[in-house]
Amino acid sequence: VQLQASGGGLVQAGGSLRLSCAASGPTVTNYAMGWFRQAPGKEREFVAAISAGGGNTNYVSSVKGRFTISRDNAKNTVSLQMNGLKPEDTAVYYCAAKRESSGTYTYVYARSYDYWGQGTLVTVSS
């Protein structure tokens, strides 16, 4: 699976961005997906995850109520809608995929994922 993240950019605090992750190769129907981010000088951290079936989602507490992860298996894409952006959301955002047959689990640890995209930069100005 090859993943291509896009949609990053510069936005003012309070604004919105929508990140997309396009997968090529095998369909991602059997893959749990996640978004992670890494700010300058910090470790990569979990942001959001969605199960292969799309029925379960998980978020880091700092983005709950502001970010929404979704997937369109027919289009082989996963999106992250980010509203109410804050300067502390500034980071490179990565999408990731984990082959997973149950369709119900989400994964919050980076080491659980098998494939990674190249990252897209989100900068939120104050």
C-alpha positions in Angstrom: 0.0 0.0 0.0 1.3 3.4 -0.9 -0.2 6.4 0.9 -0.2 10.0 -0.3 -1.2 12.7 2.2 -2.4 16.1 1.0 -4.3 19.1 2.1 -1.9 20.8 4.5 -1.3 24.5 4.5 -1.2 27.8 6.4 -4.3 28.7 8.3 -5.2 31.2 11.0 -6.2 30.1 14.4 -9.9 29.1 14.4 -9.8 28.1 10.8 -10.3 24.7 9.1 -8.4 22.3 6.9 -9.3 19.0 5.4 -6.5 16.5 5.0 -6.8 13.6 2.6 -4.9 10.4 2.4 -5.1 8.6 -1.0 -4.1 4.9 -1.0 -2.8 3.1 -4.1 -2.2 -0.5 -4.6 -4.4 -2.9 -2.7 -7.8 -1.6 -1.5 -7.7 -0.3 2.0 -11.0 -2.0 2.8 -9.0 -4.4 5.1 -6.8 -1.7 6.6 -7.3 0.3 9.8 -6.2 3.8 9.2 -4.7 6.5 11.4 -3.4 10.0 11.4 -0.4 11.1 13.4 1.5 14.3 13.7 5.0 15.5 14.6 5.7 19.0 15.7 9.3 20.4 15.5 11.4 19.0 18.3 8.7 16.6 19.4 7.9 13.0 19.0 5.3 11.7 16.6 1.9 11.6 18.3 -1.4 9.9 17.6 -4.2 12.1 16.4 -7.1 10.0 15.1 -7.8 6.5 13.9 -10.6 4.7 12.2 -11.4 1.0 11.9 -11.3 -0.9 8.6 -15.0 -1.1 8.6 -15.4 2.6 9.4 -17.6 2.0 12.4 -15.1 2.9 15.1 -13.0 6.0 15.6 -10.6 7.2 18.2 -9.1 10.6 18.9 -6.4 12.0 21.1 -8.2 14.1 23.8 -6.7 17.4 22.5 -8.6 17.2 19.2 -11.9 15.6 20.3 -14.8 17.7 19.2 -12.6 19.6 16.6 -11.3 16.9 14.3 -13.2 14.2 12.5 -11.7 11.2 10.7 -13.6 9.5 7.9 -13.0 7.0 5.2 -14.4 6.3 1.7 -13.4 2.7 0.9 -14.8 3.0 -2.6 -12.4 5.8 -3.3 -9.5 4.3 -1.2 -9.2 7.5 0.8 -9.2 8.6 4.4 -9.8 12.2 5.5 -9.2 14.3 8.5 -11.5 17.3 8.9 -9.9 19.8 11.2 -11.9 22.6 12.6 -11.1 25.2 15.3 -7.4 24.9 14.6 -5.0 26.1 17.2 -1.3 27.1 17.0 -0.5 23.9 18.9 -1.9 21.9 16.0 1.0 23.0 13.9 2.9 19.9 12.8 3.6 17.5 9.9 0.6 15.2 9.6 1.1 11.6 8.5 -1.5 9.0 7.5 -0.8 5.3 8.2 -2.4 2.0 7.4 -2.5 -1.3 9.2 -3.7 -4.5 7.7 -6.5 -5.7 9.9 -9.1 -8.4 9.2 -11.6 -7.9 12.0 -12.8 -4.5 10.7 -13.5 -3.2 14.2 -10.3 -2.2 15.9 -8.5 1.2 16.0 -4.8 1.6 16.7 -3.2 4.4 18.6 0.4 3.3 18.6 2.6 4.2 15.7 4.4 0.9 15.9 1.2 -0.9 15.1 1.0 0.5 11.6 2.5 -1.2 8.5 2.5 1.7 6.0 3.1 5.4 6.1 2.5 8.4 3.9 5.1 11.1 3.4 3.4 13.8 5.5 1.7 17.1 4.9 2.6 20.3 6.8 -0.1 22.1 8.7 0.8 25.5 10.1 -1.6 27.4 12.3 -0.8 31.1 12.9 -2.0 32.9 16.0 
